[in-house]
């Protein structure tokens, strides 16, 4: 999947994690200190964070949002 998809859910839940996996060796086992909230009008709401160097995407708004 080289071209970003137009569907917000596919972009956030599939495309972004795949892109982050390309940098796994650079990210190592880093954890983010909190989460990033992402909301697309009429498209959905997700919480993104790094756990052990992997981008974790969860539906909805997390409790540890820093941005």
C-alpha positions, 0 to 999 in steps of 0.5 A: 500500500504505497498510495495513501488511501482516501478512506479515513479508517483504512488510513489510520488503522492500516496505512499508518501502522504499516508505515511505522513498521518500516521504521521499527529498527529506528524506533526500537522499543520506545513507548510514547508518554501519552497518546495522540487523539485524531478525529476526522469529521464524519470519518471517525475518532482514534487514539494513537500511541507508541508501545514497544516501538509499534504504533498502536491505534485504538478506536475512540478517545483515550484517557492519556491524550497529550495532543 
